[in-house]
Amino acid sequence: MEQVKTMERTETMLLNVGPSHPSTHGVLRVLVELDGEVIVRAEPDLGYLHRGIEKMCEGRTYHQCLPLMNRVDYLAGEANNFGFCLAVEKLLDLEVPKRAQYIRVMLTELTRIASHLFWLGTHGHDLGAMTPLFYAFREREKIMDLCEMVSGARMFPLYFRVGGLAADLPEGFMEKAWEFVKTFPDLWKDYDNLLTQNIIWKQRTVGVGTLTAEEAMNWGWSGPMARGSGVDWDLRRDNPYSSYEDFDFKVPLGTKEGDTYSRYLVRMQEMLQSNLIVRQVLEKLPAGPIKVDDPRLSLPPKELVYTDIAGLINHFKLIQEGVTPPAGEVYQCIEAPKGEFGVFIISDGSGRPFRVKIRTPSYVVLNATEKMCTGRMLADLIAVIGTMDIVLADVDR
C-alpha cells in the first residue's frame, strides 16, 4: 500500500489581542504573531485613547491644568498633581510650608497603596484568581473615603494646589487615617496568604516576562518594574522632595531574574512601606499653614473675598489670570506608583504654560512587551500585561 505523504504547515498566524479584550486593561491592541501557541512577535499598537492633554494645557492656567493631570493615570491622580505642582513651584522658586509637604506625602502614599491594590486585584483576576479582587477593593474603598474627606471627590481628588493645599485636613480625618494605618498590615496578610505561595499563581508568574537589571535600565524602566529586576533606585530616597528625607522606609528589591513573580513581591512590600510612611506622617505632622502666604500665588481666605475689596480683586485675578512663573523651563519628576512621573514645562512668563510634556512610566515599560513575550506561550502575554500595571490613559495621554 502506497504511503500517504503528510504536509507540514510552516506559516505563522497573526492574532489581535485587544483593543476590547478585558485583560488588556484598556484600549490596548497587541498584534501577536504565533507559531502554534508560541509567541514569535508581539507588537503593541497604541493611540486608541490619545486625548491631547499636553496640548490642552497650553490654553489653561496652571491651576486649570491640575484636573487634566488627574486623568493621566486615573488610578493615581493625586500623585500626578503632586508632580505638576512641584514643577510649577520649581519654576516659581518657592517652598511650601512643612505641614503641606507632610500632608502631600501622606496623600501620595495612600494613593500608591490604592494604585497597587487595583493592580493586585485585576492582575490576579486576569490569571484566574477572583478572590483577591474583592479583598483588595475592600481596602481601596477606605482610601477613597479618605480622599473624599479632603477633596469631596473619590476617584479624582483635587486637593493639591500650586503653593500648598486647597484646605487643611477636615475634622475626623486623622482618626480615620490612623484606623487605616493600624489595620492595613493584618488585612494585607489576606492577599499574601491567597497568592504568595499559591502553586497555580507561581506557575503563572515565576520565570514569565523576565528582564535583567541591565536590560531594564536599557529600556528606561523605573519604579516597581525596575526594582523587580534588582535596580536599586527610588526617587523618594535618592532624589528626595517634599520632606521624604524625614521618613524612614526601605526600598524593596526583586531578584536578578526580574520575572512577573518578582515584581509581584516588590509591589506587595511597597504597600507595607507606604503604610509605614503614612504612619510616620501622622506621628510627626507639624502644625502651621498649609499654603504659602503670598497673594500672587494663594487664594485669600473666603471671609476676605466677601468682606474686603482687595481680597475680592486678589481672588478674581488669580482665578482669571492664574499664577505667572518667570520665563524659563523646568523638569520635575516624582516616584509615582508606576514609576518615574516627570513633568517638563516651558514658561513664557504668562499665566499659561507655553509647553507641557509629561513622561509617563506606563508608556516606557510597554515598549518592552515583545522582549518579555517572545518565545513564551500566548497565555503568558496576559501575565506580562498584568505585571506591567499599565493604564492606557497614562500611555496615550
C-alpha positions in Angstrom: 0.0 0.0 0.0 1.4 3.4 -1.0 2.4 5.5 2.0 0.4 8.8 2.3 2.6 11.9 2.5 1.8 14.4 5.2 2.2 18.1 4.7 3.8 20.1 7.4 2.4 23.6 7.9 5.1 26.2 8.5 3.3 29.5 8.3 2.6 31.6 11.4 -0.7 33.1 12.5 -1.5 36.7 13.3 -3.8 37.4 16.2 -5.2 40.6 17.5 -5.3 40.7 21.3 -7.4 43.8 22.2 -8.4 46.6 22.0 -11.6 45.2 23.5 -10.0 42.3 25.4 -10.8 42.7 29.1 -7.3 41.8 30.3 -5.6 44.5 28.2 -6.5 47.0 30.9 -7.9 49.5 28.5 -7.9 50.0 24.7 -4.5 48.3 24.1 -4.1 46.3 20.9 -1.3 43.8 20.7 -0.5 42.4 17.3 0.7 38.9 18.1 2.4 36.5 15.6 2.1 32.9 16.8 3.8 29.7 15.9 1.2 27.3 17.3 0.8 28.9 20.8 4.3 30.2 21.0 4.7 34.0 20.5 7.1 34.9 17.7 6.3 38.6 17.8 4.2 40.9 20.0 3.8 44.5 18.8 1.7 46.9 21.0 -0.5 49.2 18.9 -1.1 52.4 20.8 -3.1 55.6 20.2 -6.7 54.5 20.7 -7.0 56.7 23.8 -5.0 59.8 22.8 -6.7 62.9 24.3 -4.2 65.6 23.7 -3.8 66.5 27.4 -0.3 68.1 26.9 -1.7 70.4 24.2 -4.8 71.3 26.2 -2.6 72.6 29.0 -1.4 75.4 26.7 -4.8 77.0 26.8 -5.3 76.8 30.6 -3.9 78.5 33.6 -1.5 76.4 35.7 -4.2 75.6 38.3 -6.6 74.7 35.5 -4.1 72.0 34.3 -4.5 70.1 37.6 -7.8 68.3 36.7 -6.1 67.2 33.4 -3.1 65.7 35.3 -5.6 63.9 37.5 -6.8 62.0 34.4 -3.4 60.9 33.0 -3.0 57.9 35.4 -6.6 58.0 36.7 -5.7 55.4 39.3 -3.1 57.8 40.9 -4.5 61.2 40.1 -3.2 63.0 43.2 0.3 61.7 42.5 0.2 63.3 39.1 -1.0 66.5 40.6 1.9 66.3 43.1 4.4 66.2 40.2 2.8 69.0 38.3 2.6 71.3 41.4 6.3 70.6 42.3 7.3 71.5 38.7 5.4 74.8 38.8 6.8 75.6 42.3 10.3 74.9 40.9 9.7 77.5 38.2 8.5 79.9 40.9 11.4 79.0 43.2 9.2 78.6 46.2 9.0 76.1 49.0 5.6 75.2 50.5 5.1 75.0 54.3 6.3 71.9 56.2 2.7 70.9 57.1 1.6 71.0 53.5 4.7 68.9 52.5 3.9 66.2 55.0 0.2 66.1 54.0 1.2 65.8 50.4 3.4 62.9 51.2 0.7 61.2 53.2 -1.9 61.5 50.4 0.5 60.4 47.7 1.5 57.3 49.7 -2.2 56.4 50.3 -2.6 56.8 46.5 0.3 54.4 46.0 -1.4 51.8 48.1 -4.7 52.3 46.3 -3.0 52.0 42.9 -1.2 48.8 43.9 -4.4 47.4 45.3 -6.1 47.9 42.0 -3.2 46.3 40.2 -3.2 43.4 42.6 -6.9 42.7 42.2 -7.0 43.0 38.4 -3.7 41.1 37.9 -4.9 38.2 40.0 -8.3 38.2 38.2 -6.6 38.1 34.8 -4.8 34.9 35.8 -7.9 33.3 37.3 -7.8 34.4 41.0 -11.0 36.2 41.7 -11.0 36.5 45.5 -8.0 38.9 45.7 -10.0 41.5 43.7 -12.7 41.7 46.4 -10.2 41.8 49.2 -8.0 44.5 47.5 -11.0 46.7 46.7 -12.1 46.4 50.4 -9.1 48.5 51.5 -9.1 50.7 48.4 -12.5 51.9 49.2 -11.2 53.1 52.6 -8.5 55.1 50.9 -11.1 56.6 48.5 -13.2 57.6 51.6 -10.2 59.5 52.9 -9.7 61.2 49.5 -13.4 62.2 49.6 -12.9 63.7 53.1 -10.2 66.1 52.0 -11.4 67.0 48.5 -15.0 66.0 48.0 -14.1 63.5 45.3 -13.1 59.9 45.3 -11.6 58.8 42.0 -10.4 62.2 41.0 -9.4 64.1 44.2 -8.2 67.6 43.6 -6.6 68.6 46.9 -3.1 69.8 45.9 -2.6 73.4 44.7 0.4 75.3 43.5 1.9 76.7 46.7 0.3 74.2 49.1 -3.2 72.6 49.6 -6.8 73.6 49.0 -7.6 73.5 52.7 -6.4 71.9 55.9 -7.3 68.4 56.9 -11.0 68.2 57.8 -12.3 67.1 61.2 -12.2 63.4 61.7 -9.6 62.7 59.0 -6.7 61.9 61.4 -8.8 59.3 63.3 -9.9 57.7 60.0 -6.3 57.7 58.7 -5.0 56.2 61.9 -7.6 53.4 61.7 -6.5 52.5 58.2 -2.8 52.5 59.1 -3.3 50.3 62.1 -5.5 47.7 60.4 -3.9 47.5 56.9 -0.9 45.2 57.8 -3.2 42.5 59.1 -5.5 42.8 56.1 -2.5 42.7 53.8 -1.9 39.2 55.1 -5.1 38.1 53.3 -3.5 38.8 49.9 -0.2 37.3 51.0 -2.0 34.1 52.1 -4.0 33.8 49.0 -1.2 34.3 46.4 2.4 34.3 47.5 2.8 30.5 48.0 -0.2 29.6 45.8 1.2 26.9 43.4 -1.1 28.0 40.5 -0.1 31.7 41.0 3.6 30.7 40.9 3.2 28.5 37.9 1.7 31.5 36.0 4.3 34.1 37.2 7.6 32.5 38.0 10.0 32.8 35.0 7.5 34.7 33.0 8.4 38.1 31.5 12.0 38.1 32.7 14.3 41.1 32.3 17.7 41.6 33.9 18.7 44.8 35.7 20.9 45.9 32.8 18.1 45.3 30.3 15.6 47.1 32.5 18.0 50.1 32.6 18.4 50.0 28.8 14.7 50.0 28.3 14.3 53.0 30.6 12.3 51.3 33.2 11.7 52.8 36.6 9.6 52.2 39.7 8.5 48.7 40.7 9.2 47.3 37.2 12.9 48.3 37.5 13.2 47.4 41.2 11.6 44.0 40.3 14.7 43.3 38.3 17.0 44.4 41.1 17.6 48.0 40.1 18.2 49.8 43.4 16.7 53.2 42.6 13.8 55.2 44.2 13.4 58.9 43.7 11.9 59.3 47.2 15.2 58.1 48.7 17.8 59.0 46.1 16.4 62.4 45.0 14.1 63.4 47.8 11.4 66.0 47.5 8.7 67.3 49.8 10.5 66.2 53.0 10.8 62.5 52.1 14.2 62.6 53.7 12.4 63.0 57.1 10.9 59.5 56.9 12.4 56.0 57.3 11.4 53.4 54.8 13.0 50.5 52.9 13.1 50.2 49.1 12.0 46.6 48.3 14.1 44.9 45.5 13.3 41.8 43.4 15.5 39.1 42.1 18.1 39.3 39.3 15.8 37.2 37.1 13.2 40.1 37.2 10.2 38.0 36.4 6.5 38.6 37.0 6.6 36.9 40.4 9.5 39.1 41.5 7.5 42.3 40.5 4.6 41.0 42.5 6.7 40.6 45.6 8.1 44.2 45.2 4.7 45.8 44.9 3.4 43.8 47.9 6.2 45.0 50.1 5.9 48.6 48.7 2.3 48.7 50.1 3.6 48.0 53.6 6.4 50.6 53.3 3.9 53.2 52.1 1.7 52.4 55.1 4.8 52.9 57.3 5.4 56.3 55.7 1.8 57.3 56.3 2.1 56.2 60.0 5.2 58.5 60.4 3.4 61.4 58.8 0.6 61.0 61.3 3.1 60.8 64.2 5.2 63.8 63.1 2.7 66.1 61.4 3.6 69.6 62.3 1.2 72.5 62.9 1.3 75.6 60.8 0.0 77.0 57.5 -0.9 74.7 54.6 -0.1 77.2 51.7 2.4 79.9 51.0 1.5 83.4 52.3 1.7 85.2 49.0 -1.3 86.9 47.4 0.3 86.3 44.0 0.1 82.5 44.5 -2.6 81.6 47.0 -6.2 82.5 47.1 -7.2 84.7 50.0 -9.5 83.4 52.8 -13.2 83.3 51.9 -14.1 85.8 54.6 -11.8 88.4 52.9 -13.3 87.7 49.5 -16.8 88.5 50.8 -15.9 91.5 53.0 -12.7 93.2 51.6 -12.4 94.7 48.1 -8.7 93.9 48.0 -9.4 90.3 48.8 -12.0 90.2 46.1 -9.7 91.6 43.5 -6.9 89.3 44.5 -9.3 86.3 44.2 -10.6 87.4 40.8 -7.1 88.0 39.3 -5.8 84.6 40.5 -8.9 82.8 39.1 -8.8 84.6 35.8 -5.1 85.0 35.2 -3.5 82.4 37.4 0.0 82.3 38.8 2.7 83.8 36.5 6.0 82.0 36.8 9.1 83.7 35.2 10.1 82.7 31.7 12.2 79.5 31.7 11.9 75.7 31.6 11.9 73.1 34.2 11.7 69.3 34.7 10.4 67.7 37.9 10.0 64.0 38.5 8.5 62.1 41.3 8.2 58.4 42.3 4.7 57.7 41.2 3.1 54.3 41.9 4.0 53.0 38.4 7.5 54.6 38.3 9.0 57.9 37.3 6.4 60.5 36.5 8.1 63.6 35.1 6.7 67.0 34.1 8.6 69.3 31.7 7.3 72.8 31.4 8.3 75.8 29.3 7.1 79.1 30.6 7.0 82.3 28.6 6.2 84.4 31.6 2.4 84.4 31.1 -0.3 82.8 33.2 -0.4 79.8 30.9 2.3 77.2 30.1 3.9 77.6 26.7 4.6 73.9 26.5 3.9 70.9 28.7 5.5 67.4 28.2 4.8 64.5 30.5 7.0 61.5 31.0 4.8 58.6 32.0 6.0 55.2 33.3 3.3 53.1 31.6 4.4 54.2 28.1 8.1 53.3 28.8 7.5 49.8 30.1 5.1 48.9 27.3 7.9 49.2 24.8 9.5 46.0 26.1 6.4 43.8 25.5 8.0 41.9 22.7 11.2 41.4 24.6 9.4 39.8 27.5 6.9 37.8 25.4 9.0 36.3 22.6 9.3 32.5 23.0 6.5 32.4 25.6 3.0 30.9 25.3 0.1 33.1 24.4 -1.3 32.8 27.9 1.9 34.4 29.2 1.1 37.6 27.3 -1.8 38.2 29.8 0.5 37.8 32.7 3.0 40.2 31.2 0.4 42.9 30.5 -0.8 42.5 34.1 2.7 42.7 35.6 3.4 46.0 33.8 0.5 47.6 35.7 -0.3 49.9 32.7 -3.1 52.4 32.4 -3.8 53.3 28.8 -4.5 56.9 29.7 -1.0 57.0 31.2 0.3 55.7 27.8 -1.6 57.8 25.3 -2.3 60.9 27.5 
